[in-house]
Amino acid sequence: MASMAQDVLPDLRRRPNRLPLLRLALVAGASTAILAAGQTGRLAAAPAEAVVPLADWLSAFLTWFSDTFQALFRALSLLLAWPIEQIRAMLQWLPWPTLVLTAAAIGQMAGGRRLAAFCALTFLYIIAIGLWEPTAVTLALIAVAVPLSALLALLLGIAAFLWPPIWRLLQPLLDLMQTIPTLAYLLPILALFGIGPMIAVVASAIYAIPPMVRAVVHGLQRIPPEIVESGLMSGSNRRQLLAWVLVPSAMPTILLGLNQTIMAGLSMVVIASMVGGVSDIGIEVYQAMKQAKFGRSILAGLVIALLAMTMDRVSRGFAGRSGDGEPVALATRGAALVLLAAAGASLAAAWAVPALRTYPEAWVLRPAPLLDAALDWFTVVSFPVTSALKTYTAYFVLLPLKIGLPQAVRPNVWGFEMSAAVTYGYVAVLAACSLGLLLARHWAPALGLGVLGIYYYFGTTGTPWLFTIALLTAAGCWVGGWRVGLVALLGMLFILLTGSWDRAMVSLELTAVGVAVSVLAGTAIGVWAALNDRVSAVVRPICDTLQTMPIFVFLIPAVMVFLVGEFTALVAIVLYAIVPPIRYGELGIRGVPPELTEAARMMGVTRLQMLWQVQLPVALPEIALGVNQTVMMALTMVVIASLVGAPGLGQDVLIALSRGDAGRGLVAGLSIAALAIVFDRIVQAWSAERKRALGLQ
């Protein structure tokens, strides 16, 4: 039995000798030489100013473009402002019972009674706390931005499907659009349209295009050939085949893309309104946070979260019904018609009795003072814990990784100075641990420990730029060949030559810590959920809820407890980026082939051995995809967290917004995108290579 199991079960504990000792010695020697050259001043420091003045070029181009086509953009602003104002006026004019009943009717059609109740309670909450007017502005902006984005995405997706060269051109552009931070989108739009609601509409329409374009292309490509052949045999020409066969067949996938477009549009509208000066629910949250009215910010943030969950569930409900291909049940349709009839009756009653049109002032709920008092109590009670956590993390993790141990270590904090003896001891311990891992033939952990030790000693800003570029380029070549290595090299050279290196390294430090905490905690939760169905039943709805919330909402709890600063940004990153490791951790463990686990049981392994020696190694490529998404989300949050004091490239974007310097902001956004693309390509290549090595691909 044991021999049969050994035949089935691969030896997952052994790793192929990917790094012979000679190659490892060359890597170590080159690294030592680069680090020594950096410390002795023989290697020039990263340029503080741009070698390639891309920011100036972009600013000059946008100025010329704006001046040349100013009349066109002003006309477009007036054209789009009219429907926004009409929708806002209509929403604010409708009686509150009509709004609640209409929301319930839409929920009933999309998902039945539970969703109807959820939609009704969402709108009732918004009205009851007195935030309907700013919410109506947000809904009006979304009502214009999302259809515009969906139409453009549908046309681009169809064109990409019909003409493959267009798709090859669009793919890298979509990758870039999805990695540029949200705030960076606002700079050129601000230059073209000026301050006003158009910033939110245009930025949201552009930002929300990529997910639906991908969904349209994916949906059209997955149509079975027999469906296409049936359309051709029916005598359809190319246009009829597209309109009557292909698009309807791909509609379930397209609607799922529309769901993502709606969520992306809501997220951007909330952020863009703060720059555009629009009095919507996003500016309500931001102003409450600036004034330290955290009770008010919680209530307004909950409005955004509930709107996001409502839109997500309704759009997914309609997409699911389209995918099933079944008509809406008679009872569901009847209940929706009853609710619509009740909404119409309430509208008529409001005309007869004007008092029914507005929500009674005496019924408005004002729990903000109670929330403020509760938060003050929590802050006082938890201060010893939160203060210690914030202080120790800042002094012993964030600061050394940013500026290095020689600058971070101080006797009043660490209890000793970073003398020569301490430095030699640090190097000796690091070398001994790395050597022990090498002797045990654990190449990757040994290299990882060595790299971590170098960055902890020198800091991301103090490590020579050539070392970082060489490290990422070598990693790309190692896991994905010369193409991935070239992408890494070009991406990092872009950051270096545009004068963004030091600020990018500060952002990288904060991102790295946030990703590490998110991956460790998230993967642990995901593995626990995979091994325990009860835990999974609790974790999944929480993850669903977190994924629907706009990114700005995650700043609220972090600021309430820790105020502003770099640690607050770290907490926001973890809250926002922890979902992918949970999902992919659970998916990876559950996706381990049953024959492997059965073979391991036949060999008599314990439960812990099963997890460490079988399930985790096989699930690692899937977990790596979660790490990849975590990096993308962390880099996005680093820029948003600049609103609460996060240093780095995000501050460049904020300064550019305040000064109207579109070129500087775009270069900072492109630098974040370059970091995201480099890590995306490396992690994706490693995951694919690992799957091939395990025979899972």
Secondary structure as GFF3:
##gff-version 3
##sequence-region A 1 697
A	DSSP	alpha_helix	2	8	.	.	.	ID=ss1
A	DSSP	alpha_helix	21	40	.	.	.	ID=ss2
A	DSSP	alpha_helix	54	68	.	.	.	ID=ss3
A	DSSP	alpha_helix	70	93	.	.	.	ID=ss4
A	DSSP	alpha_helix	96	111	.	.	.	ID=ss5
A	DSSP	alpha_helix	113	128	.	.	.	ID=ss6
A	DSSP	alpha_helix	132	162	.	.	.	ID=ss7
A	DSSP	alpha_helix	164	179	.	.	.	ID=ss8
A	DSSP	alpha_helix	182	193	.	.	.	ID=ss9
A	DSSP	alpha_helix	197	207	.	.	.	ID=ss10
A	DSSP	alpha_helix	209	221	.	.	.	ID=ss11
A	DSSP	alpha_helix	225	233	.	.	.	ID=ss12
A	DSSP	alpha_helix	238	241	.	.	.	ID=ss13
A	DSSP	pi_helix	242	246	.	.	.	ID=ss14
A	DSSP	alpha_helix	247	276	.	.	.	ID=ss15
A	DSSP	alpha_helix	281	290	.	.	.	ID=ss16
A	DSSP	alpha_helix	294	324	.	.	.	ID=ss17
A	DSSP	alpha_helix	330	352	.	.	.	ID=ss18
A	DSSP	three_ten_helix	354	356	.	.	.	ID=ss19
A	DSSP	three_ten_helix	361	363	.	.	.	ID=ss20
A	DSSP	alpha_helix	368	393	.	.	.	ID=ss21
A	DSSP	pi_helix	394	398	.	.	.	ID=ss22
A	DSSP	alpha_helix	399	403	.	.	.	ID=ss23
A	DSSP	alpha_helix	405	408	.	.	.	ID=ss24
A	DSSP	alpha_helix	411	414	.	.	.	ID=ss25
A	DSSP	alpha_helix	420	439	.	.	.	ID=ss26
A	DSSP	alpha_helix	443	458	.	.	.	ID=ss27
A	DSSP	alpha_helix	465	497	.	.	.	ID=ss28
A	DSSP	alpha_helix	501	531	.	.	.	ID=ss29
A	DSSP	alpha_helix	533	548	.	.	.	ID=ss30
A	DSSP	three_ten_helix	551	554	.	.	.	ID=ss31
A	DSSP	alpha_helix	555	562	.	.	.	ID=ss32
A	DSSP	alpha_helix	566	577	.	.	.	ID=ss33
A	DSSP	alpha_helix	579	590	.	.	.	ID=ss34
A	DSSP	alpha_helix	594	602	.	.	.	ID=ss35
A	DSSP	alpha_helix	607	610	.	.	.	ID=ss36
A	DSSP	pi_helix	611	615	.	.	.	ID=ss37
A	DSSP	alpha_helix	616	640	.	.	.	ID=ss38
A	DSSP	three_ten_helix	641	644	.	.	.	ID=ss39
A	DSSP	alpha_helix	649	659	.	.	.	ID=ss40
A	DSSP	alpha_helix	662	693	.	.	.	ID=ss41
###
